[in-house]
């Protein structure tokens, strides 16, 4: 991003916003800044800005407290107000409902899902535990870790 003159920003500019237990850079547009929250991507951030009635190109540091509170409430009610195909947790195994998880919940839910797969000894769970590729990618020549990358010829 281009350098911003401090005099142009004003006295009430906040460099860091706190939304959904995440720090958001105030120098970025709010539509981009919301993507720093785990579980919120570009499409979700744009939808949150539209639902809250806030311009997504506005710098996050220029938002008033009322606008920040509107964003917070929109994030909390996101799963209720959007169609089922726009949430990131469709038909949850425990509750059988659609939900949109954000923040630290994303990491905990993913960890629980992987441990459930490993405990019932599914193929995917075993691949996760052993550290191999899970979704059928090629192993022979791609995704190698370590220093050895080829076969040396005999001299």
Beta strands, then each sheet from edge to edge (+ up, - down):
strand 1: 16-19
strand 2: 22-25
sheet 1: 1+ 2-
end
